[in-house]
Amino acid sequence: MYNLLKEKNFVWNYNEFCFHRLYSALSSYKKVYNHLEIPSKFIIPKNDAWPKLVHGYKLGFLAEKMRNDDTKFVEYRYILDKIGFDFSKYKEVISPEHALEAIKVIFLFYIHI
């Protein structure tokens, strides 16, 4: 029975499978685009440039989720850091000081309408 399941690529450890699929998707993205600055809405296309395992995978959503909650795949962080995945990227797009200034400008704009 074990050999039959092994032949069929049975998933023995779901977390390891998820990481393997993520790593495959990230590695392929980097190979295609030469960076890992993945847009949040990026979905892996179904073509030969990508492994079949990740076709249709919502890589952008998962990358954004990992950046917002870096406890996801924490045990594999070293491996992800090594391929260039930046957990801190996009966490702070605008500084709090600039955000406050933008709010003031918008507020003043709407007062004068």
C-alpha positions, -999 to +999 in steps of 0.1 A: +000+000+000+028+024+009+045+020-025+012+026-043+006+058-024+042+069-030+037+062-067+006+084-068+026+113-050+004+110-019+008+140+004+021+128+038+026+162+053+003+189+042+025+218+056+055+205+037+034+201+005+022+237+009+057+250+013+070+230-016+042+245-038+050+280-025+087+275-030+081+262-065+059+292-074+083+317-059+113+302-077+095+301-110+083+337-106+119+348-099+131+329-129+105+345-152+106+381-138+141+382-121+126+396-089+102+387-061+082+420-060+049+401-067+018+422-073-010+413-049-034+402-077-009+380-095-022+345-104+002+321-120-008+315-156-014+280-170+015+278-194+048+259-199+069+286-181+054+275-148+053+240-131+018+224-134+017+221-096+013+259-094-010+267-124-038+290-112-020+296-078-028+329-062+008+338-055+003+375-051-024+370-025-002+346-005+029+368-008+009+397+005-005+376+033+029+364+043+042+400+043+014+411+066+017+380+089+053+368+088+045+339+111+032+320+080+060+295+070+082+308+098+100+275+100+110+280+063+120+316+067+157+310+061+150+293+028+127+321+017+152+348+027+179+329+008+159+331-025+152+368-019+117+369-005+114+401+015+089+398+043+090+435+052+084+448+017+051+468+013+044+469+050+048+506+052+042+522+018+038+557+033+052+570+065+028+581+093+039+617+089+032+617+051-002+600+057-012+627+082-002+654+057-022+637+030-053+635+052-050+672+060-048+680+023-078+659+015-098+674+044-090+709+032-099+700-003-134+687+007-141+717+029-137+740-001-160+720-024 
